[in-house]
């Protein structure tokens, strides 16, 4: 195989890899979808509000918030891509506008499902929606 052929193959592979990186979804959108796709738009909106509220409280970006270790299970959940694919348009919209969304959670920073144990940081319940309970 000639050097030019090998080089062309490497360049083609890099171009494909470059395009796949550009096509990667926003991790904030993936978290929103994975955490609440089953709750529809309103449930995802409320989860987005917790990201927004934490970002405002800590002075961090929404991306920094969802990437914090042990914060949002949806960042590493096995079914996250399937959830995201099912609600991609809504999740992308919410992620792109997360800091502009009016808060409907009463300042909630956390949420859990009723079957999950309440933690010490779940102080004041603010909202219940579908299968989620929100706390500040």
N, CA and C atoms as a LAMMPS dump frame, in Angstrom:
ITEM: TIMESTEP
0
ITEM: NUMBER OF ATOMS
408
ITEM: BOX BOUNDS ff ff ff
-5.0000000000000000e+02 5.0000000000000000e+02
-5.0000000000000000e+02 5.0000000000000000e+02
-5.0000000000000000e+02 5.0000000000000000e+02
ITEM: ATOMS id mol type element x y z
1 1 1 N 0.846 -1.17 0
2 1 2 C 0 0 0
3 1 3 C 0.895 1.238 0
4 2 1 N 0.557 2.176 -0.807
5 2 2 C 1.392 3.367 -0.928
6 2 3 C 1.162 4.317 0.241
7 3 1 N 2.125 5.161 0.455
8 3 2 C 2.037 6.16 1.511
9 3 3 C 0.828 7.058 1.31
10 4 1 N 0.552 7.453 0.058
11 4 2 C -0.584 8.347 -0.212
12 4 3 C -1.909 7.673 0.124
13 5 1 N -1.995 6.396 -0.163
14 5 2 C -3.217 5.675 0.161
15 5 3 C -3.443 5.589 1.67
16 6 1 N -2.384 5.311 2.408
17 6 2 C -2.465 5.234 3.865
18 6 3 C -2.837 6.598 4.432
19 7 1 N -2.192 7.637 3.942
20 7 2 C -2.474 8.991 4.412
21 7 3 C -3.925 9.369 4.119
22 8 1 N -4.423 9.021 2.938
23 8 2 C -5.807 9.331 2.573
24 8 3 C -6.766 8.591 3.5
25 9 1 N -6.429 7.357 3.83
26 9 2 C -7.269 6.583 4.743
27 9 3 C -7.305 7.191 6.132
28 10 1 N -6.156 7.644 6.603
29 10 2 C -6.089 8.283 7.926
30 10 3 C -6.885 9.571 7.923
31 11 1 N -6.735 10.374 6.884
32 11 2 C -7.481 11.626 6.797
33 11 3 C -8.986 11.373 6.736
34 12 1 N -9.4 10.359 6.008
35 12 2 C -10.819 10.028 5.932
36 12 3 C -11.344 9.608 7.302
37 13 1 N -10.557 8.803 8.028
38 13 2 C -10.968 8.367 9.362
39 13 3 C -11.075 9.554 10.312
40 14 1 N -10.134 10.47 10.212
41 14 2 C -10.187 11.665 11.055
42 14 3 C -11.394 12.532 10.726
43 15 1 N -11.725 12.638 9.453
44 15 2 C -12.888 13.434 9.046
45 15 3 C -14.171 12.821 9.598
46 16 1 N -14.258 11.496 9.54
47 16 2 C -15.437 10.813 10.078
48 16 3 C -15.496 10.998 11.591
49 17 1 N -14.363 10.832 12.256
50 17 2 C -14.328 11.015 13.709
51 17 3 C -14.684 12.443 14.073
52 18 1 N -14.186 13.392 13.317
53 18 2 C -14.501 14.797 13.573
54 18 3 C -15.984 15.058 13.45
55 19 1 N -16.609 14.478 12.446
56 19 2 C -18.053 14.657 12.281
57 19 3 C -18.83 13.998 13.412
58 20 1 N -18.372 12.861 13.897
59 20 2 C -19.109 12.2 14.963
60 20 3 C -19.021 13.006 16.26
61 21 1 N -17.889 13.661 16.478
62 21 2 C -17.79 14.494 17.672
63 21 3 C -18.727 15.69 17.566
64 22 1 N -18.831 16.263 16.394
65 22 2 C -19.728 17.408 16.218
66 22 3 C -21.18 16.992 16.411
67 23 1 N -21.476 15.731 16.119
68 23 2 C -22.856 15.253 16.211
69 23 3 C -23.211 14.754 17.62
70 24 1 N -22.249 14.745 18.535
71 24 2 C -22.527 14.264 19.882
72 24 3 C -23.535 15.184 20.567
73 25 1 N -24.514 14.611 21.242
74 25 2 C -25.509 15.441 21.937
75 25 3 C -24.915 16.131 23.158
76 26 1 N -25.539 17.203 23.539
77 26 2 C -25.17 17.948 24.74
78 26 3 C -25.391 17.042 25.946
79 27 1 N -24.389 16.848 26.802
80 27 2 C -24.575 16.007 27.989
81 27 3 C -25.726 16.478 28.887
82 28 1 N -25.991 17.783 28.905
83 28 2 C -27.108 18.292 29.699
84 28 3 C -28.421 17.739 29.142
85 29 1 N -28.557 17.702 27.835
86 29 2 C -29.764 17.162 27.204
87 29 3 C -29.895 15.668 27.495
88 30 1 N -28.791 14.955 27.456
89 30 2 C -28.82 13.515 27.732
90 30 3 C -29.257 13.26 29.17
91 31 1 N -28.75 14.047 30.112
92 31 2 C -29.14 13.889 31.517
93 31 3 C -30.625 14.186 31.693
94 32 1 N -31.08 15.279 31.117
95 32 2 C -32.502 15.637 31.222
96 32 3 C -33.372 14.495 30.707
97 33 1 N -33.012 13.949 29.556
98 33 2 C -33.783 12.858 28.96
99 33 3 C -33.712 11.595 29.809
100 34 1 N -32.511 11.225 30.227
101 34 2 C -32.342 9.977 30.972
102 34 3 C -33.028 10.028 32.333
103 35 1 N -33.064 11.199 32.936
104 35 2 C -33.683 11.326 34.255
105 35 3 C -35.212 11.361 34.197
106 36 1 N -35.774 11.886 33.09
107 36 2 C -37.222 12.11 33.126
108 36 3 C -37.95 11.943 31.8
109 37 1 N -37.392 11.24 30.847
110 37 2 C -38.083 11.056 29.559
111 37 3 C -39.465 10.452 29.762
112 38 1 N -39.593 9.56 30.713
113 38 2 C -40.874 8.909 30.984
114 38 3 C -41.919 9.825 31.596
115 39 1 N -41.502 11.001 32.035
116 39 2 C -42.419 11.966 32.644
117 39 3 C -42.868 13.027 31.645
118 40 1 N -42.452 12.882 30.399
119 40 2 C -42.843 13.843 29.372
120 40 3 C -42.131 15.175 29.515
121 41 1 N -42.614 16.138 28.761
122 41 2 C -41.971 17.45 28.709
123 41 3 C -41.942 18.111 30.091
124 42 1 N -43.032 18.048 30.828
125 42 2 C -43.075 18.716 32.136
126 42 3 C -42.067 18.103 33.103
127 43 1 N -41.984 16.799 33.134
128 43 2 C -41.01 16.146 34.006
129 43 3 C -39.587 16.51 33.642
130 44 1 N -39.297 16.543 32.351
131 44 2 C -37.953 16.933 31.913
132 44 3 C -37.679 18.399 32.247
133 45 1 N -38.683 19.238 32.098
134 45 2 C -38.558 20.656 32.435
135 45 3 C -38.172 20.811 33.909
136 46 1 N -38.829 20.057 34.779
137 46 2 C -38.548 20.147 36.208
138 46 3 C -37.134 19.674 36.534
139 47 1 N -36.676 18.622 35.887
140 47 2 C -35.303 18.168 36.074
141 47 3 C -34.334 19.246 35.574
142 48 1 N -34.634 19.853 34.44
143 48 2 C -33.81 20.947 33.931
144 48 3 C -33.744 22.085 34.945
145 49 1 N -34.856 22.335 35.634
146 49 2 C -34.865 23.376 36.669
147 49 3 C -33.882 23.07 37.79
148 50 1 N -33.728 21.8 38.165
149 50 2 C -32.767 21.48 39.23
150 50 3 C -31.343 21.765 38.768
151 51 1 N -31.064 21.505 37.489
152 51 2 C -29.744 21.816 36.938
153 51 3 C -29.527 23.326 36.973
154 52 1 N -30.528 24.064 36.53
155 52 2 C -30.473 25.529 36.531
156 52 3 C -30.266 26.066 37.941
157 53 1 N -31.061 25.572 38.889
158 53 2 C -30.98 26.062 40.263
159 53 3 C -29.614 25.784 40.883
160 54 1 N -29.064 24.616 40.612
161 54 2 C -27.724 24.297 41.128
162 54 3 C -26.667 25.185 40.478
163 55 1 N -26.817 25.434 39.188
164 55 2 C -25.859 26.286 38.478
165 55 3 C -25.868 27.701 39.058
166 56 1 N -27.058 28.221 39.284
167 56 2 C -27.177 29.572 39.853
168 56 3 C -26.585 29.599 41.263
169 57 1 N -26.935 28.622 42.077
170 57 2 C -26.465 28.593 43.459
171 57 3 C -24.941 28.477 43.56
172 58 1 N -24.345 27.686 42.671
173 58 2 C -22.91 27.415 42.771
174 58 3 C -22.044 28.302 41.874
175 59 1 N -22.671 29.044 40.958
176 59 2 C -21.893 29.853 40.025
177 59 3 C -21.173 29.021 38.972
178 60 1 N -21.705 27.85 38.693
179 60 2 C -21.119 26.957 37.689
180 60 3 C -22.017 26.898 36.462
181 61 1 N -21.521 26.285 35.407
182 61 2 C -22.319 26.113 34.2
183 61 3 C -23.171 24.851 34.345
184 62 1 N -24.251 24.761 33.572
185 62 2 C -25.049 23.526 33.599
186 62 3 C -24.213 22.279 33.261
187 63 1 N -23.282 22.414 32.337
188 63 2 C -22.425 21.28 31.99
189 63 3 C -21.583 20.855 33.191
190 64 1 N -21.023 21.809 33.903
191 64 2 C -20.244 21.48 35.102
192 64 3 C -21.129 20.798 36.149
193 65 1 N -22.348 21.236 36.245
194 65 2 C -23.279 20.65 37.22
195 65 3 C -23.554 19.181 36.902
196 66 1 N -23.91 18.876 35.653
197 66 2 C -24.254 17.477 35.336
198 66 3 C -23.03 16.573 35.329
199 67 1 N -21.854 17.14 35.144
200 67 2 C -20.634 16.319 35.144
201 67 3 C -20.048 16.097 36.528
202 68 1 N -20.61 16.724 37.54
203 68 2 C -20.12 16.484 38.889
204 68 3 C -20.357 15.031 39.255
205 69 1 N -19.407 14.446 39.91
206 69 2 C -19.474 13.035 40.277
207 69 3 C -20.663 12.754 41.205
208 70 1 N -21.354 11.682 40.928
209 70 2 C -22.46 11.187 41.761
210 70 3 C -23.611 12.176 41.925
211 71 1 N -23.886 12.959 40.912
212 71 2 C -24.973 13.922 41.011
213 71 3 C -26.188 13.506 40.19
214 72 1 N -26.011 13.287 38.923
215 72 2 C -27.116 12.913 38.045
216 72 3 C -26.831 11.537 37.463
217 73 1 N -27.633 10.582 37.854
218 73 2 C -27.479 9.206 37.379
219 73 3 C -27.59 9.143 35.861
220 74 1 N -28.398 10.01 35.278
221 74 2 C -28.617 9.994 33.832
222 74 3 C -27.37 10.2 33.006
223 75 1 N -26.319 10.744 33.587
224 75 2 C -25.076 10.965 32.836
225 75 3 C -24.42 9.648 32.443
226 76 1 N -24.602 8.612 33.256
227 76 2 C -23.968 7.321 32.977
228 76 3 C -24.961 6.161 32.901
229 77 1 N -26.244 6.449 32.982
230 77 2 C -27.258 5.389 32.977
231 77 3 C -27.152 4.537 31.712
232 78 1 N -27.254 3.224 31.85
233 78 2 C -27.126 2.354 30.681
234 78 3 C -28.115 2.672 29.548
235 79 1 N -29.328 3.07 29.853
236 79 2 C -30.327 3.335 28.822
237 79 3 C -30.418 4.781 28.383
238 80 1 N -29.406 5.584 28.711
239 80 2 C -29.494 7.025 28.45
240 80 3 C -29.654 7.368 26.976
241 81 1 N -28.994 6.633 26.097
242 81 2 C -29.06 6.978 24.667
243 81 3 C -30.438 6.672 24.095
244 82 1 N -31.038 5.604 24.552
245 82 2 C -32.385 5.257 24.095
246 82 3 C -33.386 6.31 24.581
247 83 1 N -33.259 6.703 25.845
248 83 2 C -34.139 7.762 26.389
249 83 3 C -33.954 9.048 25.601
250 84 1 N -32.705 9.412 25.385
251 84 2 C -32.414 10.651 24.659
252 84 3 C -32.998 10.61 23.247
253 85 1 N -32.813 9.497 22.56
254 85 2 C -33.309 9.381 21.183
255 85 3 C -34.829 9.549 21.137
256 86 1 N -35.519 9.078 22.167
257 86 2 C -36.988 9.143 22.185
258 86 3 C -37.52 10.56 22.37
259 87 1 N -36.726 11.431 23.015
260 87 2 C -37.209 12.79 23.333
261 87 3 C -36.188 13.853 22.927
262 88 1 N -35.385 13.537 21.946
263 88 2 C -34.245 14.375 21.556
264 88 3 C -34.604 15.836 21.373
265 89 1 N -35.637 16.12 20.615
266 89 2 C -35.98 17.507 20.295
267 89 3 C -36.298 18.306 21.566
268 90 1 N -37.117 17.755 22.428
269 90 2 C -37.48 18.447 23.671
270 90 3 C -36.272 18.577 24.596
271 91 1 N -35.488 17.509 24.736
272 91 2 C -34.314 17.543 25.617
273 91 3 C -33.284 18.559 25.12
274 92 1 N -33.072 18.604 23.814
275 92 2 C -32.136 19.581 23.246
276 92 3 C -32.62 21.007 23.504
277 93 1 N -33.907 21.237 23.334
278 93 2 C -34.465 22.574 23.582
279 93 3 C -34.265 22.977 25.045
280 94 1 N -34.607 22.067 25.959
281 94 2 C -34.479 22.376 27.383
282 94 3 C -33.024 22.624 27.765
283 95 1 N -32.118 21.821 27.242
284 95 2 C -30.693 21.995 27.552
285 95 3 C -30.17 23.32 27.007
286 96 1 N -30.571 23.669 25.795
287 96 2 C -30.102 24.914 25.185
288 96 3 C -30.618 26.144 25.921
289 97 1 N -31.746 26.008 26.577
290 97 2 C -32.385 27.143 27.246
291 97 3 C -32.443 26.994 28.765
292 98 1 N -31.702 26.068 29.315
293 98 2 C -31.823 25.715 30.728
294 98 3 C -31.712 26.921 31.66
295 99 1 N -30.839 27.858 31.363
296 99 2 C -30.655 29.004 32.26
297 99 3 C -31.736 30.069 32.091
298 100 1 N -32.525 29.949 31.033
299 100 2 C -33.609 30.912 30.775
300 100 3 C -34.97 30.403 31.247
301 101 1 N -35.045 29.154 31.645
302 101 2 C -36.325 28.549 32.018
303 101 3 C -36.814 29.092 33.355
304 102 1 N -38.034 29.594 33.42
305 102 2 C -38.579 29.981 34.721
306 102 3 C -38.661 28.746 35.632
307 103 1 N -38.336 28.939 36.897
308 103 2 C -38.33 27.827 37.839
309 103 3 C -39.748 27.452 38.251
310 104 1 N -40.091 26.197 38.048
311 104 2 C -41.403 25.672 38.453
312 104 3 C -41.282 24.707 39.629
313 105 1 N -40.079 24.634 40.212
314 105 2 C -39.858 23.661 41.288
315 105 3 C -39.802 24.295 42.67
316 106 1 N -39.953 25.595 42.759
317 106 2 C -39.837 26.243 44.063
318 106 3 C -38.416 26.238 44.589
319 107 1 N -37.445 26.267 43.68
320 107 2 C -36.041 26.316 44.086
321 107 3 C -35.406 24.967 44.338
322 108 1 N -36.005 23.893 43.846
323 108 2 C -35.477 22.551 44.113
324 108 3 C -34.084 22.363 43.528
325 109 1 N -33.261 21.667 44.293
326 109 2 C -31.905 21.319 43.873
327 109 3 C -31.767 19.82 43.642
328 110 1 N -32.697 19.058 44.187
329 110 2 C -32.614 17.594 44.159
330 110 3 C -33.973 16.997 43.834
331 111 1 N -33.954 15.734 43.458
332 111 2 C -35.19 14.988 43.271
333 111 3 C -34.902 13.524 43.508
334 112 1 N -35.942 12.794 43.764
335 112 2 C -35.827 11.344 43.92
336 112 3 C -37.134 10.714 43.483
337 113 1 N -37.091 9.427 43.286
338 113 2 C -38.308 8.68 43.021
339 113 3 C -38.839 8.169 44.355
340 114 1 N -40.145 7.996 44.471
341 114 2 C -40.717 7.553 45.762
342 114 3 C -40.103 6.27 46.308
343 115 1 N -39.661 5.375 45.438
344 115 2 C -39.081 4.104 45.91
345 115 3 C -37.657 4.274 46.454
346 116 1 N -37.034 5.413 46.178
347 116 2 C -35.679 5.673 46.665
348 116 3 C -35.731 6.25 48.077
349 117 1 N -34.734 5.918 48.847
350 117 2 C -34.657 6.401 50.225
351 117 3 C -34.426 7.908 50.258
352 118 1 N -35.111 8.566 51.159
353 118 2 C -34.899 10.009 51.343
354 118 3 C -33.537 10.208 52
355 119 1 N -32.769 11.182 51.484
356 119 2 C -31.433 11.466 51.988
357 119 3 C -31.438 12.721 52.86
358 120 1 N -30.347 12.947 53.581
359 120 2 C -30.276 14.101 54.478
360 120 3 C -30.332 15.428 53.723
361 121 1 N -29.938 15.433 52.456
362 121 2 C -29.978 16.675 51.675
363 121 3 C -31.362 16.946 51.077
364 122 1 N -32.262 16.012 51.2
365 122 2 C -33.651 16.207 50.783
366 122 3 C -34.386 16.892 51.932
367 123 1 N -34.204 18.181 52.058
368 123 2 C -34.714 18.893 53.232
369 123 3 C -36.187 19.273 53.112
370 124 1 N -36.514 20.166 52.199
371 124 2 C -37.883 20.668 52.083
372 124 3 C -38.473 20.217 50.751
373 125 1 N -39.535 19.45 50.817
374 125 2 C -40.21 19.023 49.587
375 125 3 C -40.878 20.234 48.951
376 126 1 N -40.686 20.395 47.64
377 126 2 C -41.26 21.547 46.944
378 126 3 C -42.344 21.166 45.949
379 127 1 N -42.144 20.09 45.223
380 127 2 C -43.074 19.696 44.155
381 127 3 C -43.053 18.181 44.012
382 128 1 N -44.208 17.635 43.645
383 128 2 C -44.296 16.235 43.216
384 128 3 C -44.865 16.253 41.807
385 129 1 N -44.215 15.486 40.946
386 129 2 C -44.737 15.366 39.592
387 129 3 C -44.436 13.975 39.096
388 130 1 N -45.47 13.28 38.66
389 130 2 C -45.282 11.928 38.144
390 130 3 C -44.537 11.075 39.162
391 131 1 N -43.444 10.52 38.748
392 131 2 C -42.638 9.648 39.61
393 131 3 C -41.469 10.346 40.263
394 132 1 N -41.538 11.667 40.426
395 132 2 C -40.435 12.402 41.056
396 132 3 C -40.932 13.293 42.186
397 133 1 N -40.105 13.381 43.223
398 133 2 C -40.347 14.295 44.336
399 133 3 C -39.147 15.243 44.364
400 134 1 N -39.415 16.542 44.388
401 134 2 C -38.365 17.558 44.314
402 134 3 C -38.163 18.216 45.678
403 135 1 N -36.897 18.548 45.963
404 135 2 C -36.514 19.107 47.263
405 135 3 C -35.538 20.265 47.103
406 136 1 N -35.572 21.151 48.111
407 136 2 C -34.521 22.163 48.197
408 136 3 C -33.868 22.058 49.564
